């Protein structure tokens, strides 16, 4: 069969490959919302890509969730909800600024037993490793997770990660815990931020930025909006 893919088709396939599980409504928001009938347009495109064998889908969820053709997760797996949670965090970020250098289920140590954040990205100029806690864990287990980040910090291996800036000193990412529960975890070496959502994060630093501006002499404001710089 001969067929030609549009750039949007290619972008959708690459996005599904990157995030592992993507629901129909997210695809509408990210790729079709500028159209007159975005849901209809999305449905038409996704049916075509599925029939061409370029994506998989599961109708265990409503709306339909799309998967890569080589997905190693079962179509009824709870792992799908995990990937949809990661996607939701990404979409929240996109409402403020599109993240860069996005890595789903990052494995920066490249070895078993190392840190495995759910998401890495550079957001508003700062690098973040994001842990999404859908379930409640003991504080001991959460502190053990933080201790792994500290071990990586002291290894100095992070300074050679490919996304590090060429024009200034290497930066160790801040750790964002997306959790409805606040854990008594701490570190003297890395920054840990606990919020229930990215929206809460932005409100927190919007308020912080306003307080800082209030104590400075008044100058012309930047047109770029707030910039998070936690490093």
Order of alpha helices (4+ residues) and beta strands (2+ residues): alpha-beta-alpha-alpha-beta-beta-alpha-beta-beta-beta-alpha-beta-beta-alpha
